[in-house]
């Protein structure tokens, strides 16, 4: 969602590189470009004005103008301002004595019913709560049946449907059932309208007065831009919402709604829907989102994703094999499947410091999740012996595998080359220092040293990433960077071998050190 804004801000900060100091004119020029970038991202004008003013106040000062690296200091100032605008307070879901009510409100079509089931699933799986879902939408055809089906799919209890019952009566029956049957949380999915009207608001006020919910969650579609902000403001003024859940964040929305809602309503965005699956919902962490926007990555979320999906026993086995430099097609298949569980190649690269901008370039070169699916098909078309012993693959075997996987012998050769390179890289990467790692990445990017250094410069200004990690120690345990080396080593699908699809650059001259023509020039 924030890709466009991230790209524009990256261009703004690149202009600060190489400056020994910043004059007031430099800061004003940067502030002006940030203002344009935010307005193009559909952020509300009053919010943009306050944001730019706060940056100017902090950036135009002696400590910045005389700083050793003022460009990085300005990035940190912008990061802190983004965190403040997105909301720095806790976005944790609240609970009270059982049964407590969660009131889901919003316009029709915002994804309210699906979001109700997603939150119920989170409360059940992660918070160990007993949840009851009840549909109060008696106006939209089959709305109550939809929630009932979602309950069956997620194994969450739903209130039996009584034809002709009014919304307030349904709410009373739901809370009574919750009390009698020992439910911790009762999710009340209210009716929406195509637009806000007095009838809708009066109905919500009556339901809220009775249920006294601990959470009144507004579900808003991120794709609607400024309309979502206006909706949030009206709902907040009438029924005093406690938080916001943004849906369709995985779409091509420009991000302005998420950045404006906290400033306009004073209520935090608590959850974001990043896909259709039950698991594709995330807690909204302002610091992490700000890091993603500024190209610093989001290592904490990456580690959390890995910890939720990794089989620890398999991770230990993989780590032992990596130490010995052993890496066959079974291991590559395990990495591919682990990466798919964690959201795919593009999703993971956006969370890696300095690599968010590369995801678009890889997409242009055809190195996306479709490529990973082809790799998986190739490996699955091999026999058990071929997977365990890659050296068995000769011409006739490759032709058989190509026919079975719907690919070509050339694609199989590329995958074989990738497997060999990853096997060699296993031992090397654990011994590499920072300089060697940067050198290897420059080679992968076609020798574009300036571009890589720019990404590295914005990767972690003033140790910001370490500071963010330190704040999340309670949830994550030991710092994943402790002891140096690859922070993801031994995590099952994301060990020292890196991302499947990036390990072998055969047939991809853009990632092998430039074009063939450029490489010939270098040799001369």
C-alpha positions, 0 to 999 in steps of 0.5 A: 500500500505504501510503495508509491509513497516509499519510492517518492520519499526515497527519491527525496532523501537521495538528494541529501546524500553527500552533503556535509551540512544542511542549510535552511534552504535545503530543509525547506526544499526537502519539506516541500517535496515531502509535502507533495509526496504526502498529498499525492499519497492522499493524506488529508491536507490539514494532516500534511500541514502539521506534519511538514511544520513539525519536520521544519521545527526539528530539522532547522536547528544547529544540531542538524546543520552541523551534524556529521551526517545530516541526511540520516538525521533528517530521515530519523526526524521524518521517521519519528514524525511518521510514528507520531502521525500514525499513532504512538500509543498501544494498539492492543485489543482490550478485554473486560470481565466475561462476556465482553462485547466487540461492536463491529461497525462500518459501511456496507462493502468494507469487509466488516463481516469477514473482518469479524471472523478474522478477529474472532480467529485471532482471539481464539488462536492467539489470545485463547479466548472463547468467542461467539459471533452474532450477526445483527445485519437483518437488512443485507440479503444472506448477511446472517448466513454469511457469518454462519458459514464463516463460523463453520470455516473457522470453527468459531461459534455463531449465534443461531439465526431467528427469522424476523428478530430485530438487531437490538433483540439479537444483541440482547440474546447474544450477550445472554448466551455469552453469559450463560455458556461462558464465552469470553468475547461476543462479536456483534457484527452490525449492519452497514449502509451504502452511505451514512444515514440517521437510521444507521446511527440511531440503531448503533447508538442503541446497541452500544448503549445496551452492550457497553462494548470494550471495543467499538471497531470501525472497519474501513476500506483502505481503497476508498482514500479520503472517503474512509477518513470522512467516514471514520470522523462521522462514526467517531463523532456519533458513537465514539469508536475505540479503534480502526481496522483497515481492510484491503491494505494489500491492494494498490491504495496510496496509504493516505487513509491509514496515515490520516485516520489517527490524526483526524479521529484521535483513535488508533488503527489497530489492525490491518487486513493484508489478504483474504486468508484468515491468517492475513491480518496484522496488528498495526505497529506505527514504528514498523510501518514508518520503517517500511515507508522509509525503506528501513524494512521491518525486521521485527515483523519478519522475525515474528512471521518466521517464529509463527510458521517455522517448525523448530525441529526442522529449523534445527535440522536445516541449521545443522546441514547449513553448517556442513555446507549440505544443501539438496533439492529437498532443502530448497523445496523446504525453503520455497514452502517456508517462504510461501507460508510467510507471504511470498518473495515480494512480501518478505523483501519489503520487510528486509532493510534496504531491499524494499525497493528491489521488489519492484525490480525483481517483478519487472524481471519476472522474478516473482512468486510465479517463478517460485511456483515453477521451481516448486513444480520442477522439484516435485517432478523429480524422484526422491533420489534426484532430490537427495542427489542433484548430481544424478540429473543428466540430460534425459532426466532433465527432459523428463522433469521438464515434461512433468512440470510444464517447464523447459530444460533451460529453467531446470538448468537455472534451478540446478545452478541455483542449488549449487550456488546456494550450497557454496554460499552456505559456508561463505555467508556465515563467515562474511563481514559487512564489507564482503556482504555489501560487495556481494550485493553490489555484484547481484545488483549489476555493480550499482554501488551508488544505488546500494549505498543509498539503500544502506544509508537509509537502512538504519539511521542512527541505529534506529532499527536496533532501537526498535528491536530493543522496544519489542524485546518482550515479545520476541525474546533475544535480539535476533541480531545478537552474535552477528551473522545472518539474523534469519539463519536456522529459521527453517525457510530463510536461513543463510541461503537467502531467498529462493529465486535469488540464490542462482542468477543464471540467465538473469544478467541484470543480477549477475553484474550487468549485461554481457556487453558491460561485463566484456568491457570490465574484462578489457 
